[in-house]
Structure formats: C-alpha cells, structure tokens
Amino acid sequence: MPFTDIVTYFVIAILGLAYPISLQVLTRLDEKYGSVNILKRFEQEFWGKAFTCSLYASITAVFLHILWKITLKSDCKSGEACYFYPDYILLFIVSLLIFAFLFYIKKIFIYYSPYRMVDYLKSLKDDDQQSGFNSLADIFYLSIRLQDATLNQTLHTYFYQRFRDIRIAAGTNEVIYPAAFYQMGYNALIEAGEQNSKKGKI
C-alpha cells in the first residue's frame, strides 16, 4: 500500500477523533475545576491552535492530493508505486499534524493534573489581566473544597511569596495590591467558611 494511502487514512481517523477529544477535554476540565479562567487558557494554548490549523491543512492537502491523483497521467508500470513532489508535501504536512497532536495530548495531561497545572502556571509570565494568577486562585479554591492539604500548602506558599514581593517592591510607599489579589483573598475566605459550615452541620 502506498504511504500516501496510509497518510490519507490517518488524517481521516484523526478528523473523526478531534472533535470528540476536544469536547471531552473541555467537559472534563469544567467538571474538575469549574473555572472559566482555566477553560479560556486551555482554548488559547498554542499547541491546541497548532493542532487545529495543521488538521485543516492536512484535510486540504489530502483533498488536493486526491484531485491531483485523479488528473495525473502516470508513466508508472502496473503495480509499481511512484511518488512525486505532491506526495512528499502531503507527508510533510501530516508530519506536522502528528507533531502538533502529540504536544496537544501532552498539554492535556498537564491540565488534567492539578499539581502539574500549578507548576505549569507558575512557570508562565502573568499578563496585565492576571489570568495566570486567577487560574491558580481557582485551583486554590478547589484545594479548599477537596481538602487537599498538599496542594493547598503549595499554593498558599506561592501566594505568600507574591504578596511579599509586592510589599518589598513598595518599600516605604503605600502597598497597593492588584485587584485580583484582593479578590482571591475574599473568595478563599468564603470558600473556607463554606467548608467549615459543612463540617459543623456534620
């Protein structure tokens, strides 16, 4: 079987899996974290976009390749496999698809684990909207709900360092924290209060 046929079948298989996988991932992330911030961040991930773009490019390449094969007047003997530049172009584009798919799956595994997610978010530079901080805050609330002491302590230490850095940077001036910091403290107190009230009822 020519490798171009294998490539075509592979693209068709990925196309059939792409939408169910993406839908399942978004649903599971929503159930796990209940965080709009994390869902938005996942949808904006580079490898997710790269996978989508390479999938569309592969579908287009397969379609054009089929048209090219139909119109091709080949001098190949019967039963002999002949390859031309369009064949190798198709192989290259699908190779990019495989590469993007593997990194996309790797990113999914990171998002599925709160501990890996915390390490990943801490390694990123935050933007003006404090989206990384807000995502970590949502995981902090989750650790309170789940009573995960290890995860809670990890994030507590991280937030303490962030608050301390701002205090040190302010020096003798008035300390003004970003609005996201105040919101995180307030929400954490509300979450902890709700958990304590549930324990009291039990």
N, C-alpha and C positions, 0 to 999 in steps of 0.2 A: 504494500500500500504506500503510495507517495506520501512524503511528510506533509505536503500541503493539505491532503485529506485529513490527516490526523490533527493538524492545526485547526482546520475548519470545525471538526467535531468538538475539539476542546473549547473553542470560542462559544459554540452553541451551548455546551454544558455549563460554562461559566455564566453565560447570559441567563440560563434557567435558574442558577443558584444566587445570582447577585441580588435580586430584589428580595427574595425570602430571607437571605442572610442579613441584609441591611435592616429590614423591618424587624426581624427577631432581635438584632442587637439593640436597636433603639428602644424596643419594648422592654427588653431586659434591663437596660440601663435606667429607664424610667422607673421600673419596679424596684430596682436595687437602691437607687439614690433619691429618687423623687426630686431631681434637681434640673431646673431649666438651664442653669449655667453649664452643667456638665454635658447636657444634651447638645447645647449650642456649640460648645467647644469640640465635641466629637464630630459634629457635622462640618466644622471648619477645619478639621485636621487635613494636612497636606496629602497624606497617603490615601485618605478616603477620596479626595478630589482627583488624585492621580489615577487611582483605580477606575473611577467613573469615566474619566477622559480617555484612558487607554482602552477601556471596554468599548466605548463608542468608536474610537479609532479602529479597533480590531474588527468590529462589525462592518464598518465602512470598507475596510481593506478586504475582508472576506467577500463582500458583495461585489466590489470592483474586480476582485480576482476571478470570481465565477464568471462575470461578464467577459473578462479578458480571455479566459479559457474557452468560452463558447465561440468567440470570434477568432481564436488562434488557429492558424494553419500550420500545424506542426510537421516537421520532417522526421519526427521520431518513428522508429520502427514499432510495430505492434508489440505490446508487452514491455516496451522499454520506457523507463522513467527519464524524462528530460526536464531540466529545471532552467528557468530564465530569471532575469532580474526581478520581475514582479513577485516571483516565488520567494526570493530571499528578502524582499521588502516586507512581505506578509509575515515571514518568520521573525523578522526583526521587531515588527510592531507587536506581535503576540508575545515575544520575549519580554517586551516592556510591560505588557499586561500581567504576565506571570510574576515579574519582579514587583510590580505595584501591589498585586494581590497578596503576596507573601508578607510584605511590610504592613499592609492593611490588616491582615489577620494578627500580626504581631501587636499592632496598636489596639486591636480589640481585646486581646488578652490583658494588656495593661489596664484598660478601662474596666474590665471585669473584676479586677482585684483592687479593693480599696487601698491596700498597702502599697502596691505598685503605682497606683494612681497618685497617691500622696507624694511619693518620691519623684514621679514624673512632673507633677505640677510645681514642686519645689525647685526643680531644675530649670524651669522656664522663667523668662523675664516677664514681669507683670506689665500690663498696659495701663493706659490712663483710666480705664473703666474698672480696674482692679478685678478683672474677670478670673484670673488665676486665684487670687485671694478669696473671692466669693465662692469659687468651686471648692477650695479647701475648707471654707467655712461650712458648706453643705455636707461635706464628708465628716466634719466635726460634729454637726448635729446628728448625723447618722450614728456616729460612735456613741453619742449620749443615749440615743434610743436603743441601740443594741447592747449598751453597757459593755462595750469593748474597751477595757482599761488600757491595753497596749496602744491601740490606735488613738484613743483619747489623749494619752500622755504624750505621744509623738506630736500630735497637732497642738496640744497645749504648749509644749516647749517651743514649737515653731512660732506660734502667735506671740508668745512672750518675747522672743527674740525680735520679732517685727516691731512690737510696741517699744521695746528697749532701744532699738536702732533709731527710731523717730525721736525718742526722748534725748538720746545722746546728740543727735544731729541738731536738735533745737538749742542745746546749750542752756544759756541763761534766759533765752527768749521763751515766750509762752508756747506751750506744747499744743499743737493742733493736729489731731489725727484725721486721716481721710474718713469720709462718711461711712465707707464700707467697714471700717474698724469698729465704729460705734454700733453699727447695725449688727455685726457679728456678735459683739458682747451682749447686746439686748436679746437677740434670738437665742443665744446659748443659755442665758438665764431663764428664758421662757421654756425652752426645751427641758432643761434640768428640773424646773419647777413642776412641769407636767409629769415627768418620770417619778419625782418624789411623791406627788399626789397619788399616782397609781400604786406606789408601794404602800402608802398609808391606807388606801382602800383595801388592799390585800391583807 
